[in-house]
Amino acid sequence: MKTLDVGCGDVGDFHYFNCSEDIVYVDVADSRISDVKCDGQHLPFRNKSFDKVFSRLVIEYADNPELFLKELIRTTRHEVTVITPHRFSRIRRARHAKHQLTKGWFSRTLKFFVHNITFEFGLFRFDTELPIPFTVPKFIVVNIKVDG
C-alpha cells in the first residue's frame, strides 16, 4: 500500500500507518525525513498516485485550504485523512493557525466533488511530539473515501 504523508515535519506520522506501507513524506520546509519538498497546495504527483493520503495539523496553515484539500483528493485512489484542531481546542489557539476549519466548512467544501465523507471527533495522545504525556482535546478527523 502506497501512502502520502503531507506535512510530515521532522518526525512524520508513521505511527498512524501499517508498518508494511510504502510512505512518501512531503513537507514545505526542509526536514530530516521528507522525501519531497513542496507546498501541499501544489503536489508534484500524478492523479491517483497513492492508495492513502494523510495530513495532520497542516490544512489550517494553508493559504488556500480548499485547494490543499483538492490536491490531497486528486492524488489518492482510495482514502484521505485530514486531522485539524477543533475550534475550541487549546492547540488551535496556541499554534496561531491561519484558518479555523469546522465540520460545516468541510461539508460545504467537499459536497461538490466527493460523495462519501465521514467525520470523527475525539481525543488523541501525541506523546511522541511532546516531552511529557499530554492529551490534546477535540481534534476533527475527516475521513474521505474516494471512488477509485
C-alpha positions in Angstrom: 0.0 0.0 0.0 1.4 3.4 -1.0 0.8 6.3 1.4 1.5 10.0 1.1 2.1 12.0 4.4 1.7 15.7 3.6 3.2 18.0 6.2 5.4 15.4 7.8 7.7 17.8 9.8 10.7 16.2 11.4 9.0 13.2 12.8 6.3 12.2 10.3 3.2 10.3 11.3 4.4 6.7 10.7 2.7 5.6 13.9 -0.7 6.1 12.1 0.3 3.7 9.3 0.7 0.0 8.9 4.5 -0.8 9.0 4.3 -2.6 5.7 3.2 0.6 3.9 5.4 2.4 1.4 5.3 6.0 2.8 6.3 9.1 0.9 6.9 12.1 3.2 6.3 15.7 2.0 6.9 19.0 3.7 7.1 22.6 2.7 10.2 23.1 4.9 13.5 21.1 4.9 13.0 18.3 7.3 15.0 15.2 8.4 12.6 12.7 6.8 10.9 14.5 3.9 11.3 12.8 0.5 9.9 15.8 -1.4 10.0 19.5 -0.5 6.8 21.1 -1.8 3.7 23.1 -0.9 0.7 20.9 -0.2 -1.4 23.1 -2.5 0.8 22.0 -5.5 1.8 18.4 -5.1 4.2 17.1 -7.8 2.4 13.7 -8.2 0.1 12.3 -10.9 -3.6 11.8 -10.2 -4.4 8.8 -8.1 -0.7 8.0 -7.3 -1.3 6.9 -3.7 -3.7 4.5 -2.0 -4.0 6.7 1.0 -3.1 10.4 1.7 -2.7 11.7 5.2 -2.3 15.2 6.7 -2.2 16.1 10.3 -2.2 19.7 11.6 -1.4 21.3 8.2 -4.5 22.4 6.4 -5.2 25.2 8.9 -1.9 26.8 7.8 -2.5 26.6 4.1 -3.0 29.8 2.2 -5.9 28.2 0.3 -7.3 25.2 2.4 -9.8 24.3 -0.4 -7.0 23.9 -2.9 -5.0 22.0 -0.4 -7.9 19.6 0.1 -8.5 19.2 -3.6 -4.8 18.3 -4.1 -5.0 15.6 -1.4 -8.1 14.1 -3.1 -6.5 14.4 -6.5 -3.5 12.3 -5.6 -5.4 9.4 -3.9 -7.0 6.3 -5.3 -9.0 5.4 -2.1 -8.8 7.5 1.0 -7.8 10.8 2.5 -7.5 11.5 6.2 -7.2 15.1 7.5 -6.7 16.0 11.1 -7.2 19.6 12.2 -7.8 21.1 15.6 -11.3 21.7 16.7 -12.1 25.4 17.1 -12.2 25.2 20.9 -9.1 23.2 21.4 -6.1 24.6 23.2 -3.7 23.6 20.4 -5.6 25.6 17.8 -5.2 28.8 19.9 -1.5 28.0 20.7 -0.4 27.5 17.1 -1.8 30.7 15.6 -3.4 28.9 12.6 -4.4 30.9 9.6 -7.8 29.2 9.4 -10.4 27.8 11.8 -11.9 24.9 9.9 -15.1 23.3 11.2 -17.2 20.3 10.3 -19.5 22.7 8.4 -16.6 24.0 6.3 -15.6 20.6 5.3 -19.2 19.6 4.5 -19.8 22.7 2.3 -16.4 22.4 0.6 -16.5 18.7 -0.1 -20.1 18.3 -1.2 -19.3 19.4 -4.7 -16.6 16.9 -5.5 -16.7 14.0 -3.0 -19.6 11.6 -2.3 -18.7 9.7 0.8 -17.4 11.7 3.8 -17.3 10.5 7.4 -16.4 12.6 10.4 -15.0 11.5 13.8 -14.4 13.6 16.9 -12.2 12.5 19.8 -9.2 12.8 22.0 -5.8 11.7 20.7 -2.5 11.2 22.5 0.6 12.6 20.8 3.2 11.5 23.3 5.9 11.3 20.5 5.8 15.0 19.9 5.7 16.4 23.4 8.3 15.9 26.2 5.6 14.8 28.7 2.5 12.7 28.2 -0.2 15.1 27.0 -3.8 14.6 25.9 -4.9 17.0 23.2 -8.6 17.7 23.2 -11.0 17.9 20.4 -9.4 17.3 17.1 -11.6 16.9 14.0 -10.7 13.9 12.0 -12.1 13.9 8.4 -12.0 10.6 6.5 -12.8 10.9 2.8 -13.4 7.8 0.7 -12.8 8.4 -2.9 -14.2 6.3 -5.7 -11.1 4.6 -7.0 
